């Protein structure tokens, strides 16, 4: 779904207590969605790459859910 004529502010924290989250502004919904998908993928992959243990599919989904919970989207 493409939304037009709106701007979006995305706040992506590194954890729940992050006092300096990443803040991005987007003119296009699809551009925002692409950035979010790429950032979530990068952060999850970092966790997988740096884990001393094997990560199951269930744990991978949980990591993705946690990352998505750290994102706030505001329509401006």
Secondary structure, 3 states (H helix, E strand, C coil): CCCCCCCEEEEECCCCCCCCCEEEEECCHHHHHHHHHHHHHHHHHHHHHHCCCCCCHHHHHHHHHHHHHCEEEEEC
